[in-house]
Amino acid sequence: MPAEKAHRRSKTKQLHNHSIMSETRTIVSAAKKAISSNDDTDQVNELVNKAVQQLDKVAGKKLIHKNTAARSKSRLIASAKSATE
């Protein structure tokens, strides 16, 4: 009985985590796309900030490792900085 309940809980959790990670990938890719297409500086900064917040949120929930989030944030910010100069 307990194994069945644990299995149900893990499936529910997996669906929830999958949707959060999908949203994160969408936000990060939107920021990357804005950087590569040389959009308005304010818009790029807004999208990068949103991506950084999302990565922090996901790392806080331990869906990705904190160092992975830090590396992704660093790369995003560096590419945004070089694109806006």
Backbone as numpy.savetxt, mean C-alpha at the origin, in Angstrom:
# Nx Ny Nz CAx CAy CAz Cx Cy Cz
-14.23 -30.05 16.15 -15.02 -28.85 16.15 -14.18 -27.57 16.15
-13.17 -27.45 17.05 -12.38 -26.22 17.05 -11.64 -25.99 15.73
-11.22 -27.07 15.08 -10.51 -26.90 13.82 -11.42 -26.33 12.74
-12.69 -26.71 12.77 -13.64 -26.20 11.78 -13.86 -24.71 11.98
-13.98 -24.32 13.24 -14.18 -22.90 13.54 -12.93 -22.08 13.13
-11.77 -22.61 13.43 -10.53 -21.93 13.06 -10.43 -21.80 11.55
-10.85 -22.82 10.85 -10.82 -22.79 9.39 -11.77 -21.71 8.85
-12.97 -21.64 9.41 -13.92 -20.60 9.00 -13.36 -19.21 9.26
-12.76 -19.03 10.43 -12.20 -17.73 10.79 -11.04 -17.36 9.86
-10.21 -18.34 9.53 -9.06 -18.04 8.68 -9.51 -17.68 7.26
-10.57 -18.32 6.78 -11.09 -18.00 5.44 -11.67 -16.58 5.43
-12.39 -16.23 6.49 -12.96 -14.88 6.59 -11.86 -13.84 6.65
-10.85 -14.11 7.46 -9.73 -13.19 7.61 -8.97 -13.04 6.30
-8.82 -14.15 5.58 -8.09 -14.11 4.31 -8.82 -13.24 3.30
-10.15 -13.33 3.25 -10.92 -12.49 2.34 -10.76 -11.01 2.68
-10.82 -10.72 3.97 -10.67 -9.34 4.42 -9.28 -8.80 4.10
-8.25 -9.58 4.41 -6.88 -9.16 4.15 -6.62 -9.01 2.65
-7.22 -9.88 1.85 -7.04 -9.80 0.40 -7.59 -8.48 -0.14
-8.74 -8.06 0.36 -9.32 -6.81 -0.12 -8.47 -5.61 0.30
-7.91 -5.66 1.50 -7.05 -4.56 1.96 -5.78 -4.50 1.12
-5.19 -5.65 0.83 -3.96 -5.66 0.02 -4.24 -5.23 -1.41
-5.40 -5.59 -1.94 -5.77 -5.17 -3.28 -5.91 -3.66 -3.33
-6.54 -3.08 -2.32 -6.68 -1.63 -2.25 -5.31 -0.96 -2.15
-4.42 -1.56 -1.39 -3.07 -1.01 -1.23 -2.33 -1.01 -2.56
-2.40 -2.13 -3.28 -1.72 -2.21 -4.58 -2.29 -1.18 -5.55
-3.60 -0.96 -5.52 -4.23 0.02 -6.39 -3.74 1.43 -6.08
-3.68 1.77 -4.81 -3.24 3.10 -4.40 -1.79 3.33 -4.77
-0.94 2.34 -4.53 0.49 2.48 -4.84 0.71 2.58 -6.35
-0.02 1.79 -7.12 0.14 1.85 -8.57 -0.37 3.17 -9.13
-1.39 3.75 -8.52 -1.88 5.06 -8.96 -0.82 6.12 -8.71
-0.13 6.02 -7.59 0.94 6.97 -7.29 2.10 6.80 -8.28
2.46 5.56 -8.58 3.54 5.30 -9.53 3.18 5.81 -10.92
1.92 5.61 -11.31 1.47 6.06 -12.61 1.51 7.58 -12.71
1.13 8.27 -11.64 1.16 9.73 -11.62 2.59 10.24 -11.70
3.50 9.53 -11.06 4.91 9.93 -11.10 5.47 9.76 -12.50
5.17 8.64 -13.13 5.75 8.36 -14.44 5.14 9.21 -15.55
3.90 9.67 -15.35 3.26 10.47 -16.40 3.49 11.97 -16.22
4.35 12.32 -15.25 4.69 13.73 -15.00 3.45 14.59 -14.77
2.57 14.13 -13.89 1.39 14.89 -13.52 1.77 16.11 -12.70
0.76 16.88 -12.33 0.93 18.06 -11.51 1.62 17.68 -10.19
2.54 18.53 -9.73 3.31 18.23 -8.53 2.42 18.03 -7.32
1.40 18.88 -7.18 0.50 18.74 -6.03 -0.25 17.41 -6.06
-0.67 17.02 -7.24 -1.40 15.76 -7.37 -0.48 14.58 -7.06
0.75 14.64 -7.54 1.71 13.56 -7.27 1.97 13.45 -5.77
2.19 14.60 -5.13 2.46 14.58 -3.69 1.26 14.04 -2.91
0.07 14.40 -3.33 -1.14 13.92 -2.66 -1.26 12.40 -2.79
-1.02 11.88 -4.00 -1.11 10.44 -4.21 -0.01 9.68 -3.47
1.19 10.25 -3.44 2.29 9.60 -2.72 1.99 9.58 -1.22
1.47 10.68 -0.69 1.13 10.72 0.73 0.05 9.69 1.07
-0.92 9.57 0.18 -1.99 8.58 0.39 -1.41 7.17 0.37
-0.47 6.91 -0.54 0.16 5.59 -0.63 0.99 5.31 0.62
1.70 6.31 1.11 2.51 6.14 2.31 1.62 5.82 3.51
0.51 6.53 3.64 -0.42 6.26 4.73 -0.97 4.84 4.65
-1.31 4.42 3.45 -1.87 3.08 3.26 -0.82 2.02 3.61
0.42 2.23 3.18 1.48 1.27 3.49 1.71 1.19 5.00
1.66 2.34 5.68 1.80 2.34 7.13 0.67 1.56 7.79
-0.54 1.76 7.28 -1.70 1.08 7.84 -1.59 -0.43 7.67
-1.17 -0.86 6.49 -1.05 -2.29 6.21 0.08 -2.90 7.04
1.19 -2.17 7.20 2.29 -2.68 8.01 1.88 -2.75 9.48
1.06 -1.81 9.93 0.58 -1.84 11.30 -0.31 -3.03 11.58
-1.04 -3.49 10.56 -1.88 -4.67 10.70 -1.12 -5.96 10.44
0.18 -5.80 10.17 1.08 -6.93 9.91 0.69 -7.76 8.69
0.11 -7.08 7.69 -0.18 -7.76 6.44 1.06 -7.80 5.56
1.93 -6.81 5.73 3.26 -6.86 5.12 4.26 -6.51 6.22
5.50 -6.89 6.03 6.53 -6.61 7.03 6.83 -5.12 7.05
7.17 -4.61 8.22 7.42 -3.17 8.34 8.59 -2.70 7.48
9.59 -3.57 7.29 10.72 -3.18 6.44 10.33 -3.14 4.96
9.41 -4.00 4.56 8.91 -3.98 3.19 8.15 -2.68 2.94
7.35 -2.28 3.91 6.61 -1.02 3.80 7.58 0.16 3.74
8.60 0.14 4.58 9.58 1.23 4.61 10.33 1.32 3.28
10.68 0.17 2.73 11.39 0.16 1.45 10.51 0.70 0.34
9.26 0.29 0.31 8.33 0.77 -0.71 8.10 2.28 -0.59
7.94 2.75 0.64 7.73 4.18 0.86 8.95 4.97 0.41
10.13 4.47 0.75 11.36 5.16 0.39 11.51 5.27 -1.13
11.22 4.19 -1.82 11.33 4.19 -3.28 10.31 5.12 -3.92
9.09 5.12 -3.38 8.06 6.00 -3.91 8.44 7.46 -3.74
8.87 7.81 -2.54 9.22 9.20 -2.25 10.43 9.64 -3.08
11.41 8.77 -3.24 12.58 9.12 -4.03 12.23 9.33 -5.49
11.38 8.47 -6.04 11.01 8.62 -7.44 10.13 9.85 -7.64
9.29 10.17 -6.66 8.46 11.38 -6.77 9.33 12.62 -6.69
10.32 12.58 -5.84 11.21 13.73 -5.68 12.03 13.96 -6.95
12.53 12.88 -7.55 13.33 13.04 -8.77 12.45 13.45 -9.95
11.20 13.04 -9.95 10.31 13.38 -11.07 9.86 14.84 -11.00
9.75 15.38 -9.79 9.25 16.75 -9.66 10.36 17.78 -9.78
11.59 17.35 -9.77 12.71 18.31 -9.89 12.94 18.72 -11.33
